[in-house]
Amino acid sequence: MIENYPTFFLAILILTITPGLDTAMILKNTARGGYRDGMYTSLGICSGLFLHATLSVLGISAILNQSVELFLMVKMIGAGYLIWLGVSGVFSLFSRKPSVLVHQVEKSKLSVWQSMRQGFLSNILNPKTAIFYLAFLPQFINYDKSVWLQAGIMVGTHFVLAMVWQCTLARLLASISHVMKKPGFIRAMEGSTAAILLLLGVRLLLESR
């Protein structure tokens, strides 16, 4: 049903494990309140994905109601955006410090809802996530099938992958936190993701054309 699902799965997997704002939030809260704090923070973060997906699908549906040609144009613009993310990511490696720096904070007891709320707000208020969903999901939408069902499958995939990855990070924080903090490790992850985004964007742009 979904166009090129294996490519989608690989791309979203790589993007999930790349250090970013969500990773920083997980590591910070796990260091603060232990695995339980990190797990519920992850649940809040991943729940926010459904809001981004809903808004994205509303936009996609409105475009499809206008014309298929307009939808294909949006796909090309989205592919161009992915290329821009890749290129800017490569250049940023030489112009700034790594984006994810984790600091140990004093442990405190927080309620489940506090942890979930922090994660949820962190995700839904991140404009990069909203823009990425608007650019990314149309690349794999088959406009002859249900847009809502396809989006549900994709965001469900992202939800499961993100929960597994983030909870694994929270569980292993005590033993690998010193590695996660190293600038060299972060730069390697950011550089790899930038290159993959660039290649993926070029491929999707060619397919859209």
C-alpha positions in Angstrom: 0.0 0.0 0.0 2.7 2.5 1.0 5.1 3.4 -1.8 8.6 2.0 -1.1 8.0 1.1 2.5 11.5 -0.5 3.0 13.1 2.9 2.1 10.8 4.6 4.5 11.6 2.2 7.3 15.4 2.6 6.8 15.2 6.3 6.7 13.0 6.7 9.8 15.2 4.2 11.6 18.3 6.2 11.0 16.6 9.4 11.9 15.3 7.9 15.1 18.7 6.9 16.4 20.4 10.2 15.4 21.1 12.5 18.4 18.8 15.5 18.5 16.4 17.3 20.8 14.4 14.2 21.7 17.6 12.3 22.6 18.8 15.1 24.7 15.5 15.2 26.6 15.6 11.4 27.2 19.2 11.5 28.5 18.7 14.5 30.7 15.5 13.2 32.3 17.0 9.7 32.8 20.0 11.2 34.5 17.6 13.1 36.7 15.1 10.5 37.7 16.3 7.1 36.4 14.9 4.7 33.8 11.2 5.3 34.8 11.6 9.1 34.2 13.2 8.5 30.8 10.6 5.9 29.8 7.6 8.1 30.4 9.4 11.1 28.8 9.8 8.9 25.7 6.1 8.0 25.8 5.3 11.7 25.8 7.7 12.4 23.0 6.4 9.6 20.8 2.7 10.6 21.5 3.5 13.9 20.0 4.3 12.2 16.6 0.6 11.5 16.1 -0.3 15.2 16.3 2.4 16.0 13.7 1.1 13.2 11.5 -2.5 14.4 11.8 -1.7 17.9 10.8 0.5 16.6 8.0 -2.2 14.4 6.6 -4.8 17.2 6.7 -2.5 19.2 4.5 -1.8 16.3 2.2 -5.6 15.5 1.9 -6.3 19.2 1.1 -3.7 19.2 -1.7 -4.9 15.9 -3.2 -8.4 17.3 -3.4 -7.0 20.1 -5.6 -5.0 18.0 -8.0 -2.5 15.1 -8.3 -0.1 17.4 -10.1 0.0 19.8 -7.1 0.6 16.8 -4.8 3.6 15.7 -7.0 4.9 19.3 -6.8 4.7 19.1 -3.0 6.7 15.8 -3.1 9.4 17.5 -5.1 9.5 20.5 -2.7 9.7 18.0 0.2 12.6 16.1 -1.4 14.4 19.4 -2.0 13.9 20.2 1.7 15.5 16.9 2.7 18.4 17.7 0.4 18.7 21.1 2.1 18.7 19.4 5.5 21.5 17.1 4.4 23.7 19.9 2.9 23.2 22.2 5.9 24.0 19.3 8.2 27.3 18.7 6.4 28.3 22.3 6.5 27.3 22.7 10.2 29.8 20.1 11.2 32.6 22.5 10.4 31.0 25.6 11.8 29.6 24.8 15.2 29.8 22.5 18.2 27.7 19.3 18.3 24.0 19.9 19.1 23.5 17.4 21.8 25.3 18.0 25.1 24.1 16.1 28.1 24.7 17.3 31.6 24.2 15.4 34.8 21.5 17.0 37.0 20.4 16.2 40.5 17.9 13.4 40.7 14.4 14.3 41.7 11.1 12.5 41.9 8.6 13.5 39.3 5.1 12.1 38.6 4.4 10.1 35.5 2.4 13.0 34.0 5.2 15.5 34.6 7.6 13.3 32.6 5.1 12.7 29.8 4.1 16.3 29.6 7.7 17.4 29.3 8.3 14.9 26.5 5.0 15.7 24.7 5.6 19.5 24.8 9.2 19.1 23.7 8.1 17.2 20.6 5.0 19.2 19.5 6.7 22.5 20.0 9.7 21.5 17.9 9.1 23.2 14.5 11.7 20.9 12.9 9.6 17.9 13.6 6.5 19.5 12.1 8.3 20.6 8.9 10.0 17.3 8.6 6.7 15.4 8.7 5.2 17.7 6.1 8.1 17.1 3.8 8.7 13.4 4.6 5.3 11.7 4.6 4.2 12.7 1.1 7.2 11.0 -0.4 5.7 7.6 0.5 2.0 8.3 0.1 0.2 6.3 -2.6 -2.6 8.7 -3.6 -4.7 5.9 -5.0 -5.1 4.5 -1.5 -6.3 5.8 1.9 -4.0 8.7 3.0 -5.1 8.3 6.6 -4.4 4.6 6.7 -1.0 5.0 5.1 0.0 7.8 7.5 -1.2 5.7 10.4 1.0 2.9 9.4 4.0 5.2 9.0 3.6 7.1 12.3 2.9 3.8 14.1 6.2 2.5 12.7 8.0 5.6 13.9 6.3 5.4 17.3 7.5 1.8 17.9 11.0 2.4 16.6 11.4 5.6 18.7 10.0 4.0 21.9 12.3 1.0 21.6 15.4 3.2 20.9 14.7 5.8 23.5 13.9 3.3 26.2 17.0 1.3 25.3 19.0 4.6 25.7 17.4 5.2 29.1 18.2 1.6 30.3 21.8 1.8 29.2 22.5 5.4 30.2 24.6 4.4 33.3 27.1 2.5 31.2 27.3 4.5 28.0 26.6 8.1 29.1 30.3 8.9 28.8 30.3 7.8 25.2 27.1 9.7 24.3 28.7 12.9 25.6 31.8 12.8 23.5 31.8 15.4 20.7 33.4 12.9 18.3 30.6 10.4 18.7 27.9 13.1 18.2 29.7 14.6 15.2 29.9 11.1 13.6 26.2 10.5 14.1 25.2 14.0 12.8 27.5 13.6 9.8 26.2 10.2 8.9 22.6 11.4 9.1 23.3 14.5 7.0 24.8 12.3 4.3 21.9 9.9 4.3 19.3 12.7 4.2 21.2 14.2 1.2 21.2 10.9 -0.7 17.6 10.1 0.2 16.5 13.6 -0.9 18.2 13.2 -4.2 16.7 9.8 -4.8 13.2 11.0 -3.9 13.6 14.1 -6.1 14.5 12.0 -9.1 11.6 9.6 -8.4 9.2 12.5 -8.1 10.3 13.9 -11.4 
